[in-house]
């Protein structure tokens, strides 16, 4: 089966419609969720092929790859091992951002209304970052999280 467009998202369906579906999940990691052309295997063992439009950005958790009646192939985003950094002050935040920015680390930022419940910077786990945070005593936690968007490199030039 070749999928050329997404058919909505499970999270946008009414609960009663969603509960009536037989969902076969296809799991994507941070890198594969960005590829518009690829093959992947669903939990059932069925293979799906993606050939999405050139303006495709990325897959999101719950995206519907295909739907035939009550049978659905849907995206499941694999959790990512991350450090959730929660500086106590703007000074700590700027110092951490400067240090990590010099390393060109991919980061995401969240406010208090996010799943994290406070303003945080999230980076993929890296033992040297963890060591630095311990050294400068900036609060952080490590955990597996399904990220709402893929980690991407920021566009920049020197």
Secondary structure, DSSP 4 states (H G I P E B T S, - for coil): -EE-S---BGGGS-HHHHHT-EEEEEEE-TTGGG-SEEEEEBTTS-EEEEE--TT-----TTBEEEEETTEEEEEEEPPEEEEEE--SSHHHHHHHHHHHHHTT--EEEE-TTSTTSS-EEEEE--HHHHHHHHHHT--EEEEEE--SS---PPP---
